[in-house]
Amino acid sequence: MSKKTTEAIEAATATPEVEQIPQAEILTIEQVDSYILPGEIPEGAPPHREFRIADDDVADWAIQKVLDAKAEYQRIADLGEREIQRIKEKIEAAAKRCEADTSYLTGRLAEYFQTVPHKTTKTTEKYKLINGTLVMKRGAVKFQRDDAKLIPWLKANGHEGLVKTKEEVAWADLKKLIAPAGSMAIIGDTGEIIEGIEATVSPDEFKIE
C-alpha cells in the first residue's frame, strides 16, 4: 500500500477534533462575595462569569442571595404600590374638585343661558361665546314597544295598515301618529291610548362645547 493511500485512509477515519467548551469555574465561599450577579451588570457590559456550585457553603450562599433578591423586589414593589396609592388619591381629589367646580359653574351658565337670546333649531338652542358655546339639547321621546300587545291593538282599532304582513309594526309610520301622555302613548289626532307602547322622556341636556 502506498504512502499516499495510507495517509488518505488515516485522514478519512480520524476522529474529528471537538471544540472544547471551557467549564464554568468553581468558586469557594471566600470568593463568591466578590461575584457579580447578572442583575447587577450594567446594560451593555460583558456577560457575567459562569460558575458552578460545588459545596454546601456556596449553595447556602446562593439560597441567601435568592431570598435577598426577592426581599429587595418586594420592598421596591411595596414602595411602588404605596406611591401608586398616593397618586390615585391625588387624582381622586383632583376629580372631586373638578366635578364640584364644573358642576357649580355649569349651573350658573345654565341660568345665564336662560336670560340671553340664542339661536334655536328643532332640537337644540345655542349661544356662542369666545371660549365655547352654550348648548341646550332638547330631550327626545323614546317609546318602548311590546309588539305582542301593540299588533292586536292596531288590528282591533282600525290601524291594520300600520301592521306589516309579517306581523311587524310599521313603526316609522306609526311613530308619526303617536304622542306621549305621561308614561303612555296615544294616537295624537284621536287621543286613543295605545296598548303595547311605554313612553319615557329623557331630560333636557345642557352642555358646553
C-alpha positions as a printed NumPy array, in Angstrom:
array([[   0.   ,    0.   ,    0.   ],
       [   1.425,    3.324,   -0.985],
       [   2.179,    6.08 ,    1.477],
       [  -0.44 ,    8.38 ,   -0.092],
       [  -3.127,    5.693,    0.209],
       [  -2.247,    5.125,    3.85 ],
       [  -2.458,    8.855,    4.594],
       [  -5.818,    9.105,    2.847],
       [  -7.26 ,    6.219,    4.902],
       [  -5.963,    7.708,    8.137],
       [  -7.443,   11.11 ,    7.279],
       [ -10.822,    9.592,    6.471],
       [ -11.019,    7.533,    9.654],
       [  -9.537,   10.075,   12.051],
       [ -11.807,   11.297,   14.861],
       [ -12.665,   14.955,   14.215],
       [ -11.498,   17.408,   16.83 ],
       [ -14.326,   18.633,   19.092],
       [ -14.246,   22.235,   20.194],
       [ -13.679,   22.26 ,   23.921],
       [ -16.148,   24.389,   25.859],
       [ -14.495,   25.71 ,   28.972],
       [ -16.175,   24.503,   32.148],
       [ -17.693,   27.063,   34.493],
       [ -15.294,   27.812,   37.303],
       [ -15.85 ,   26.649,   40.832],
       [ -15.859,   29.42 ,   43.41 ],
       [ -15.218,   28.976,   47.091],
       [ -17.234,   30.636,   49.82 ],
       [ -14.401,   33.145,   50.204],
       [ -14.701,   34.087,   46.516],
       [ -18.456,   34.314,   45.999],
       [ -18.91 ,   37.62 ,   47.823],
       [ -16.995,   39.344,   45.042],
       [ -19.02 ,   37.572,   42.344],
       [ -21.2  ,   39.906,   40.283],
       [ -24.696,   38.509,   39.637],
       [ -26.422,   39.042,   36.259],
       [ -28.887,   41.593,   37.615],
       [ -26.04 ,   43.785,   38.864],
       [ -24.239,   44.041,   35.498],
       [ -24.831,   47.349,   33.686],
       [ -26.583,   47.165,   30.344],
       [ -24.11 ,   46.688,   27.505],
       [ -21.358,   45.342,   29.77 ],
       [ -19.73 ,   41.961,   29.053],
       [ -21.743,   38.946,   30.257],
       [ -21.215,   37.698,   33.781],
       [ -18.793,   34.847,   34.539],
       [ -20.4  ,   31.436,   34.826],
       [ -19.649,   29.347,   37.893],
       [ -20.727,   26.067,   39.391],
       [ -21.811,   25.347,   42.929],
       [ -19.658,   22.603,   44.335],
       [ -20.275,   22.627,   48.099],
       [ -22.9  ,   23.317,   50.756],
       [ -21.407,   26.627,   51.811],
       [ -21.741,   28.14 ,   48.342],
       [ -25.178,   26.529,   47.9  ],
       [ -26.331,   28.173,   51.14 ],
       [ -24.857,   31.482,   49.967],
       [ -26.843,   31.163,   46.721],
       [ -30.044,   30.477,   48.673],
       [ -29.498,   33.591,   50.771],
       [ -28.886,   35.62 ,   47.602],
       [ -32.197,   34.384,   46.187],
       [ -34.002,   35.342,   49.411],
       [ -32.285,   38.737,   49.446],
       [ -33.225,   39.398,   45.811],
       [ -36.872,   38.512,   46.46 ],
       [ -36.973,   40.613,   49.607],
       [ -35.495,   43.601,   47.755],
       [ -38.003,   43.182,   44.938],
       [ -40.865,   43.041,   47.454],
       [ -39.568,   46.134,   49.23 ],
       [ -39.482,   48.085,   45.961],
       [ -42.88 ,   46.68 ,   44.919],
       [ -44.442,   47.699,   48.25 ],
       [ -42.886,   51.14 ,   47.97 ],
       [ -44.231,   51.463,   44.442],
       [ -47.734,   50.359,   45.497],
       [ -47.793,   52.96 ,   48.264],
       [ -46.687,   55.623,   45.796],
       [ -49.343,   54.49 ,   43.32 ],
       [ -51.966,   54.727,   46.067],
       [ -50.834,   58.257,   46.93 ],
       [ -51.049,   59.227,   43.251],
       [ -54.525,   57.663,   42.963],
       [ -55.681,   59.628,   45.991],
       [ -54.36 ,   62.835,   44.424],
       [ -56.16 ,   62.022,   41.16 ],
       [ -59.397,   61.285,   43.021],
       [ -59.115,   64.539,   44.961],
       [ -58.488,   66.441,   41.706],
       [ -61.506,   64.721,   40.12 ],
       [ -63.727,   65.757,   43.053],
       [ -62.507,   69.369,   42.813],
       [ -63.105,   69.336,   39.065],
       [ -66.604,   67.903,   39.487],
       [ -67.504,   70.423,   42.188],
       [ -66.198,   73.411,   40.215],
       [ -67.566,   72.397,   36.821],
       [ -70.974,   71.432,   38.234],
       [ -71.27 ,   74.756,   40.029],
       [ -70.15 ,   76.868,   37.079],
       [ -72.192,   74.857,   34.577],
       [ -75.239,   75.511,   36.717],
       [ -74.535,   79.242,   36.699],
       [ -74.032,   79.167,   32.923],
       [ -77.332,   77.318,   32.505],
       [ -79.064,   80.07 ,   34.478],
       [ -77.377,   82.744,   32.36 ],
       [ -78.329,   80.882,   29.185],
       [ -81.993,   81.401,   30.029],
       [ -81.522,   85.198,   30.176],
       [ -79.986,   85.755,   26.718],
       [ -81.382,   85.381,   23.193],
       [ -79.981,   82.349,   21.42 ],
       [ -80.153,   80.514,   18.134],
       [ -82.879,   77.886,   18.168],
       [ -83.386,   74.845,   15.962],
       [ -85.84 ,   71.973,   16.22 ],
       [ -83.611,   70.022,   18.587],
       [ -81.121,   72.491,   20.112],
       [ -80.622,   76.001,   21.385],
       [ -77.164,   77.608,   21.215],
       [ -75.428,   80.727,   22.462],
       [ -71.878,   81.33 ,   21.237],
       [ -69.12 ,   82.942,   23.271],
       [ -65.364,   83.237,   22.666],
       [ -64.246,   80.218,   24.698],
       [ -67.136,   77.951,   23.864],
       [ -70.811,   77.541,   23.031],
       [ -73.652,   77.042,   25.49 ],
       [ -75.943,   74.329,   24.179],
       [ -79.367,   73.172,   25.316],
       [ -80.291,   69.905,   23.626],
       [ -83.972,   69.077,   23.887],
       [ -84.743,   65.703,   25.371],
       [ -86.011,   63.12 ,   22.902],
       [ -89.046,   60.929,   23.449],
       [ -88.301,   57.2  ,   23.41 ],
       [ -91.019,   54.61 ,   23.002],
       [ -90.643,   51.053,   24.308],
       [ -92.68 ,   48.715,   22.101],
       [ -94.319,   45.448,   23.031],
       [ -95.398,   44.096,   19.64 ],
       [ -97.303,   41.21 ,   21.235],
       [ -99.766,   43.778,   22.621],
       [ -99.33 ,   46.501,   20.018],
       [-100.185,   44.449,   16.917],
       [-103.538,   43.127,   18.235],
       [-104.43 ,   46.65 ,   19.37 ],
       [-103.7  ,   48.142,   15.935],
       [-105.782,   45.466,   14.235],
       [-108.693,   45.885,   16.635],
       [-108.743,   49.672,   16.284],
       [-108.727,   50.097,   12.53 ],
       [-104.978,   50.562,   12.032],
       [-104.299,   47.371,   10.063],
       [-102.309,   49.389,    7.534],
       [ -99.687,   50.019,   10.197],
       [ -99.137,   46.288,   10.68 ],
       [ -96.779,   44.688,    8.184],
       [ -97.802,   41.439,    6.584],
       [ -95.226,   39.528,    8.578],
       [ -96.745,   40.804,   11.796],
       [ -94.369,   43.705,   12.326],
       [ -95.462,   47.19 ,   13.311],
       [ -94.847,   49.86 ,   10.674],
       [ -93.014,   51.76 ,   13.358],
       [ -91.79 ,   54.636,   11.199],
       [ -95.364,   55.376,   10.078],
       [ -96.948,   54.761,   13.472],
       [ -94.442,   56.974,   15.218],
       [ -95.669,   59.941,   13.127],
       [ -99.16 ,   59.485,   14.592],
       [ -98.426,   58.931,   18.265],
       [ -97.638,   61.274,   21.113],
       [ -96.598,   60.745,   24.724],
       [ -99.13 ,   61.078,   27.519],
       [ -97.198,   60.572,   30.702],
       [ -95.871,   57.016,   30.52 ],
       [ -98.492,   56.089,   27.914],
       [ -98.623,   56.601,   24.158],
       [-101.722,   57.876,   22.358],
       [-102.864,   58.459,   18.802],
       [-102.309,   62.198,   18.564],
       [-105.391,   63.04 ,   16.484],
       [-107.915,   60.921,   18.423],
       [-106.423,   60.601,   21.901],
       [-106.741,   56.778,   21.798],
       [-104.492,   55.141,   24.379],
       [-102.273,   52.617,   22.609],
       [-101.564,   49.306,   24.285],
       [ -98.076,   47.903,   23.878],
       [ -96.1  ,   51.152,   23.993],
       [ -94.48 ,   52.752,   27.026],
       [ -93.228,   56.314,   26.701],
       [ -90.202,   57.694,   28.539],
       [ -88.963,   61.26 ,   28.131],
       [ -85.277,   61.88 ,   28.658],
       [ -84.385,   65.112,   30.479],
       [ -83.032,   68.158,   28.658],
       [ -79.267,   68.062,   28.399],
       [ -77.204,   71.176,   28.926],
       [ -73.547,   71.118,   27.89 ],
       [ -70.641,   73.283,   26.846],
       [ -68.998,   72.702,   23.501]])
